[in-house]
Amino acid sequence: DHLSGHYSRLSTQKFSSNVVEKCLELSNDEWIARIVQEPIDNSCLPNLLQDPFANYVIQSALTVSKVRHLFLTFLETLNKTICMQVQQNSVG
């Protein structure tokens, strides 16, 4: 897949974020796992959460993550990321 390794960056752009959402919608569980795992592995989730386009991709990822362990891993990572952001904002 030519998009592997680029999903996070593509998620932050207006038109390519639509492509990533469509990939999530039409892919099998194996590819969904690859797409969802990328921002977790690259530690770019905090930036994606605040991005006006990537946040829709994250919502789509949560919607299509049918594999229980993948959904829970993604949700746990999101939770940790949000908690860290709240702590940083309340301290600073």
Rosetta blueprint (number, residue, H / E / L):
1 D L
2 H L
3 L L
4 S L
5 G L
6 H L
7 Y H
8 S H
9 R H
10 L H
11 S H
12 T L
13 Q L
14 K H
15 F H
16 S H
17 S H
18 N H
19 V H
20 V H
21 E H
22 K H
23 C H
24 L H
25 E H
26 L H
27 S L
28 N L
29 D H
30 E H
31 W H
32 I H
33 A H
34 R H
35 I H
36 V H
37 Q H
38 E H
39 P H
40 I H
41 D H
42 N L
43 S L
44 C L
45 L H
46 P H
47 N H
48 L H
49 L H
50 Q H
51 D L
52 P L
53 F L
54 A H
55 N H
56 Y H
57 V H
58 I H
59 Q H
60 S H
61 A H
62 L H
63 T H
64 V H
65 S L
66 K L
67 V L
68 R H
69 H H
70 L H
71 F H
72 L H
73 T H
74 F H
75 L H
76 E H
77 T H
78 L H
79 N H
80 K H
81 T H
82 I H
83 C H
84 M H
85 Q H
86 V H
87 Q H
88 Q H
89 N H
90 S H
91 V H
92 G L
